[in-house]
Amino acid sequence: MDSRLTAPRARALAAVATGELIALSAQLVTGLRAIGFDARRDDAPTLYFANHTSHGDFVLLWATLPRRLRAVTRPVAAEDYWMTSSLRTFIGRDVFRALMIRRDGAGAASPVEQMAAALERGQSLIMFPEGTRNTTEETLLPLKSGLYHLARRCPEVRLVPVWIENLRRVLPKGKLLPVPLACTLRYGPPLAWIGGEDKAAFLARARTALLDMRPEYDRDEPSAPKEVP
């Protein structure tokens, strides 16, 4: 048998095995637990949107999903980061099946159009509406307008807020090894799209939905910053 014919199958099997190993490792290393997640209600295309403080955020959210949902859930990721080496390409494209977005705006379709197309195909997505990792002292950065435009484009899609708790403490800045501390993901009720709602009002509701799930030790945030276009 020509070995070239089996290469795609071998790569696919390696991707599945790697994904299972990553999910198991995430659970073991961080003591990962999910609160408020109802697998019975998450078969429909869903946009999970969460706070973003670490490179490990989407891995943990992905790892809390049942295997059948991980198979149809794709993190939204930066193409210029994940497609720069063969290993990153394998992890990002084959293991996580990430939806690669070009941050330089040079793609044929806008990021919102790419995400909408994936949702319309029945896939679910993981996105971080802050737009970048929060390395500041703010509890939550201003939410970008992409979340609003995507919700307006796909009003039937379930918008599920997720608060990732303790990951910054588990993987502190500048440390190579994680600190033994339980990491919790809190899933909130879906955020309903309200026809005619303007961008500022929608993003304020989305921000509140996230902040309402934060633990007590994070409830000393100053007044909410304004949304950045």
Backbone hydrogen bonds, N-H to C=O, Kabsch-Sander energy under -0.5 kcal/mol:
donor,donor_aa,acceptor,acceptor_aa,energy
5,L,2,D,-1.6
6,T,2,D,-0.5
6,T,3,S,-0.7
7,A,3,S,-0.8
10,A,6,T,-2.6
11,R,7,A,-2.4
12,A,8,P,-2.3
13,L,9,R,-2.4
14,A,10,A,-2.3
15,A,11,R,-2.1
16,V,12,A,-2.1
17,A,13,L,-2.4
18,T,14,A,-2.4
19,G,15,A,-2.4
20,E,16,V,-2.2
21,L,17,A,-2.1
22,I,18,T,-2.6
23,A,19,G,-2.4
24,L,20,E,-2.4
25,S,21,L,-2.6
26,A,22,I,-2.5
27,Q,23,A,-1.8
28,L,24,L,-2.3
29,V,25,S,-3.0
30,T,26,A,-1.8
31,G,27,Q,-1.0
32,L,26,A,-0.5
32,L,27,Q,-0.8
33,R,183,C,-1.6
35,I,185,L,-2.9
39,A,37,F,-0.6
41,R,38,D,-1.7
42,D,39,A,-0.9
47,L,158,R,-3.4
48,Y,46,T,-0.7
48,Y,125,L,-3.0
49,F,47,L,-0.6
49,F,160,V,-2.1
50,A,127,M,-1.7
51,N,162,V,-1.0
57,D,54,S,-1.5
60,L,56,G,-2.0
61,L,57,D,-2.2
62,W,58,F,-2.5
63,A,59,V,-2.3
64,T,60,L,-1.3
64,T,61,L,-0.6
65,L,61,L,-0.6
65,L,62,W,-1.0
69,L,66,P,-1.0
70,R,66,P,-2.4
71,A,67,R,-1.5
72,V,69,L,-1.3
73,T,69,L,-0.6
73,T,70,R,-0.8
74,R,72,V,-0.5
74,R,124,S,-2.8
76,V,126,I,-2.8
77,A,75,P,-0.6
77,A,99,L,-2.3
79,E,77,A,-0.6
79,E,101,I,-2.6
81,Y,78,A,-1.1
82,W,78,A,-2.2
83,M,79,E,-2.1
84,T,81,Y,-0.8
89,T,85,S,-2.4
90,F,86,S,-2.1
91,I,87,L,-2.6
92,G,88,R,-3.3
93,R,89,T,-2.6
94,D,89,T,-0.8
94,D,90,F,-1.1
95,V,90,F,-2.0
96,F,91,I,-2.3
98,A,92,G,-2.9
99,L,75,P,-2.4
100,M,98,A,-1.0
101,I,77,A,-3.1
103,R,101,I,-0.7
105,G,102,R,-1.0
114,Q,110,S,-2.4
115,M,111,P,-2.6
116,A,112,V,-2.7
117,A,113,E,-2.2
118,A,114,Q,-1.8
119,L,115,M,-2.3
120,E,116,A,-2.5
121,R,117,A,-1.0
122,G,119,L,-1.7
123,Q,118,A,-2.0
124,S,72,V,-2.9
125,L,46,T,-2.4
126,I,74,R,-1.9
127,M,48,Y,-2.8
131,G,128,F,-2.1
134,N,52,H,-3.5
135,T,133,R,-1.0
144,K,129,P,-3.5
145,S,228,V,-0.6
147,L,144,K,-0.9
149,H,145,S,-2.2
150,L,146,G,-2.4
151,A,147,L,-2.3
152,R,148,Y,-2.5
153,R,149,H,-1.9
154,C,150,L,-2.3
157,V,154,C,-1.6
158,R,45,P,-1.8
160,V,47,L,-2.3
160,V,158,R,-0.7
162,V,49,F,-2.3
163,W,186,R,-2.5
164,I,162,V,-0.6
165,E,163,W,-0.7
165,E,184,T,-3.2
169,R,166,N,-0.6
170,V,166,N,-2.4
171,L,167,L,-2.9
175,K,172,P,-2.0
179,V,170,V,-3.0
181,L,179,V,-0.9
183,C,30,T,-1.9
184,T,165,E,-1.4
185,L,33,R,-2.5
186,R,163,W,-2.6
186,R,184,T,-0.5
187,Y,35,I,-3.2
187,Y,185,L,-0.6
188,G,161,P,-2.8
188,G,186,R,-0.5
191,L,159,L,-3.6
192,A,190,P,-0.7
195,G,193,W,-0.6
197,E,194,I,-2.2
202,F,198,D,-2.3
203,L,199,K,-2.7
204,A,200,A,-1.9
205,R,201,A,-2.0
206,A,202,F,-2.5
207,R,203,L,-2.5
208,T,204,A,-2.3
209,A,205,R,-2.4
210,L,206,A,-1.6
211,L,207,R,-2.7
212,D,208,T,-2.4
213,M,210,L,-1.6
214,R,211,L,-1.2
218,D,215,P,-1.6
219,R,216,E,-1.9
228,V,143,L,-0.5
